[in-house]
């Protein structure tokens, strides 16, 4: 029965190697960060997932070019692939794609056959596990179980390793699980191996037949370049300048001024020479504070989707394309009946977006391409992780994020395979962007400008902005040569440490130059044989980098030699007839001068400041009923960063913040969170209604409070709403130091009740908010209720760096988003935990799980 199933899966493929090769492809498998897809190539070539290195010393350029061209042809025609696994790079694991896993639908009692071909220079251990695919790969919230382990000899020879196991009976009924093959780290925490094919199957002919049909539909023996010939997607090939627009950036929106899109567009043009794409980012790292999904954050933008679409149209009128992010790992927040991809496509259509940025993904499936095209044409796909070369058929544009630049320089692998593929170089946490800019320009590629990294300001320096402005003006003006298949990399240079690419085309042939040595002053740069069909007296050599024209001479053998200066970058264009575009570019360069000194800006949090009391606070002192006296003292604050400390992409931010000790004066603080009932009294006595009432008291369902909510903590209030209540009550919000002092007492405990966690003392994760004076056993040493769990609390600790505002939330909540380490940590949190909550506008700031309590100075307490 089992071998009959394999026959149905692979048709009449009888050779074991052939069946493995058929399905061993990035189209059918998902891999961990420690894996790289490769193909066989000449020993003359050296490459990683990002770059093809240039000719090494001792290798003739012509031989290197021939080998590189052969590799490109092999990729285009399809063929054998290998998967390199290296635990030093990350998690070295491979599993069937989500689509294959759902078709296979492993069930208890199934007999699973799993075989793979591998080799390694060191004895290695592989494990085969079953893992749920509901959440992101490797999430601890996924159900998983180890099935088998196998040893691979370290003799460097190919070996066939196989298992035949029964799926255990304890697989959860609703669980869809994939067989996951993992290379285990060795005793020295490193291991590497190479896999040449995987074969798996079960004894159910019906499911295997469905799987086989899917494989035959998806399999392609050659690379399709159709998307580069589509008129609606052609724009991506010249989209050299991208901008990452963080929704919380005050240059885009402030509550006081509203949207500032027009001013932002003008800044793009003046400072950066304009941008071609904007990736608009509204949700992460805020996801997980409450149950809002990535799509809900768009709805909560100022003016909702309609207001946001108007801003996008302003950008599109200036030629800026809009890309929306898709976060595939967001599976633990609020879900609607529609699949996430259907919601994504609907959002793209509603906002009239031009592309989808696929966070953490290395590509997309053809079915998403077809589904998107049926709803809206002209939408590009942009993987955030390094895509395998096969994805060039689906994705017009990609990121080279934190790529390792080879020394000496190399060429982008994807651009070599398809010169019309646009790739944006980006290193979000780099203070000096010169290297990314140089790599992008030299290789006729693009740059992603990322100046607000999830709430940390890292603007381009004046020097880098001017450098990129010069580069992008050349790239745009000469985009046809830069996307031509006639690209001639590593053209012979007359100077050591000077590297040159030649880009034939119209109106002229372009040369990009990068100098890795000392500045060159008036030296011969390039030499070539002038074709007999061209006349030297008609040749004009433009210096597109410094301006003007360059001197050239010709020897007796008809070889033309060009002279010039190159400090770090250079660009030369050769034309055999006057060209207005080249004349204008060269003239423009003459007028410009790059700044000599760098003026960098780094993130610097302003000192914490208490909000000034409201003008009417003295008319209602309110006394200290329901408040507790806190003696104050020394408080040590842990680091506060956005998102989740376990999120590897935020590690550079985690390292910037250090613990600090602060002195707290005596004060009073409410023993309980402000309830809905108390907030209703405030509304009745003051008639308070916020100017921006988006999501204000959303849980009430109107202006009147449902009686059932009276004793529960008030939520869906902004920082401004909470301050207004506190001022009316003759109080203020506590600073976060005060909050911690009230929660922790004087003995430095971890939880309000002691050092050991117990869900009996709080409103734990997975429950609903409880009455503000419940869980009495969990009170702090000062008698404070719900200092962990229940709902998070606003504090008066608001910060700003002039570009982003944020407030520190305290206390954790009764909600926890599961399935990804990228969510804000949920559930009850230790009393030292600080949540950095980014602020944009009250409608977005208001949350179903953020409330507050009040404080007042001890010296002024009545």
Phi, psi and omega in degrees: 000318184296315182289332172299320179295319178297323179296319177296325181292318188246013179066231183260024177285112186260338182277133181300316181298321181295318180295323178294314182299325183302317187254359183272091188201154176299342178291337186246350185228146171253142185233162176276179184291345180266021183236145176224129173279134179223172174230159176300141179208167182297150176294345178286344184256143173230131184207157167237196183291340183260314193234149166257116183293150178289178181302127179284160177306135180091355179254128179290139182300319182299321179292320178297315180299319180296317179294320179294320178293321177298319179297316179299319179296320180296318178297317182296326184270352184084182180137194187295144177232155173234155175240117177270129178245129182216111183292342177290336180274334184158200181287121184262086183220154179217139181212156177301151179299164179302320181297315179295319181297320180290327176288321180293318175045064181302137183231155177306134180095343177299140172267114182260124172257130183221125182221146177211158181248125187213163174211156179201153177273359179218140181306132186229161179238129175249142174242147175245120180235159168261131180221134177299144181252011182300318184252182183295156184305128177082003181294137177294346178279351175280136172293139179207155180207132178283132181260311185206163169228149179222150179257134176255123179301153182260038184265001180077002180265157177284137179227143173266121177243137183213155175231153166225109187228155175265136178292127186295158183284344185270015174294126180305146188301320184266006186278130170255113189242147179249146170284123185245123177261124184232132171276121185275140176298145179280188181297332177266016177066019177225149176196148177213150179201168180233131179248135182251354179176152178226140176226131176215160179184170178229175184272007181267109185294328182293312180292322179292328177294317177298319180296317180296319178298320179296317180296318180294324179292320185278333188292137177223134182272356179215165180274127178269131180249023186300323185295338180277350178257002180275130181299324185286344180248000185299331184301332184297331183294340179242018178272073187284331188245113178252154179225131177269108184259106178280125188301335185272004180288125184288353172282346178261321183204140167225149178300331182284322186252345184079200179295140181238037188299318182297317178295324179294317178299318179295323177294318176306313185291313185289318188270325188243000184077019182087158176236155183259329179224152173232124170268112183267126192233105185252345193252290181296138010264027179277342184302133178108345175297323174218193187270010178297136178272174179303329182281330179297329181296328176294318179298329184270006174295156178306124182080005179065202181296326180296314179296322180290320180298324178297322179290321178296322180294324176300318179291316182296328177296337178262014176085013181265125179271144185254128177245133178256143180277146171239123183253092186295340181281351181280081180245355186257359178262192184301132180243145172259174182297325181292151174293155183302321182293326176293319176298320180298311182297321178296322179293319177302316180293317183296323182265001179054044182282164185249355182191168179233121173267123187259093184299131176068359179265151177257008178169187181221159179270155179302327182296327177291323176300314182292319180295321180292316180299327181291338181261321182202129177274164175083016183260118179269154175253134184230101177291140178276332176264168183295118180277144171293161187300333179298333183287350175301335179287340186246327187246118180285336190221148178208169176258144166250078187272123180057033178293146176275117183278125183289152175234120355295176188301153174239191177238145179300127185299317183293323179290328177294320179292318179218100185300341180275354177285125181267131179234132180257121176280139181202136170228096191303325188260008179282131176278332179251111184267005187302320184294317177299317181297316181295317179298317181297312184293313182303325184260015177060035184244193187244177181228136171261116182269115186235102187253351177227099187267086177054039176104358175250122184282128177217064184294153171299139174293163177302322181294313182293322179298316180293323179297313180292324179301320178292316182298313188289333177294323177288315182301316181292317183294329184245034188295333180293311175300324183288348177243018183273146176287356178276002180315130183239088187284152176054053175299143183305131180252148179267000182231139176295142180070008174252124183244142190223135168249142177249131183235088180294148177163192179246143011278354179198170176278133184249143173238127170257139185233140173226129184254118180260009179242207179290153179305140181257130180238115177043071179230160174293133186253308183224156178215137176207162181278123180286123178301146182296337182284349183248148181256129182296327183289351177260359186277134174237129180250110183266137171265096184282351180266312182260344180099158178079201178241164182248151176285143173219159176218168182227133179272181186292345180263007178083017178270126179269136180234130182252136180250151177177185179248141174218113175280298175230313179242155176207160177209125182237138175235134181243125181230151179250020172201151179304138181226122185296320181298314180292322178300316182293318179298314181295321179293321179298320180298325181300328184276343186266157173214122180290139178297144182274324185256146179270138177238086187271150176243133176239156180297133176216112179290134175288156179302146176299145180221138175281139177293141178295140179301147178296155186299329184263012185298323184291342181282349180214082183292328173077348181065201182237021176300134180075010179246160178238143178279131180243126187284344180080203182124195181278131181234129177260121180266130174286171179296142177242122180221160178288158172069216187246129179301339180277355182280115187296333183288343180263003183303319178300330178284323181299326184287343184280338186258138179235155179294145181227148177252133182231151177261129182248128177282159177302146182200173173248148176216145178305135179286343182225158175294150179295130183270166174300321180298316179295322180291327178295321177299316177303315180295318182294323184277335185248340187068021183301133171211120185293148178300318174257103185256017179298122180068011180294122181049043184303327183288346177285332182075016181158191183283341182260137181279127172298136184304328183295344183265356191307317185266000179272156181295138176289136179227188186053043173236139179276173175301321180292321177297316181295320178295322180296317178298313183299319179296319178299323182278003183072027183230195176209174173279149178285149168288164181292332176295318178296318180301315182294321179299319181290329182277328191263333186074205186254000185255007175070027183294162181275324183236159183305329184261352181159204184259352181247134181284143173212126180291350179287344186258006185204177172271100189280176178299141179093001178248178176262158176306140183256169177306144188295341179243035175262179180054054183298332181291346182260013181293154180283173179304335179267005177086023182273132179276147169050053174274005168208149185076194182062255177229152175292163185230137172295147169234171178276005183274084179255136181238161173204144171249015182089343180246325179224140173254148172207159178233146178274123173263151180229154166104349184066193181202182178268010181244140176219119175279126184251158173110353180205142175282359181271350179285151170302132180306129183251182182075182177301141181238150176305155185295345179271350185290136180237132177252118177277110185251114183287141183249135175236293176210156187307323182298325177275325183293326181294138186220152178288353185226028174234120175237210181192167167221168187247164178220169172203155181294142180294325184290336183253003183291137181272000000 
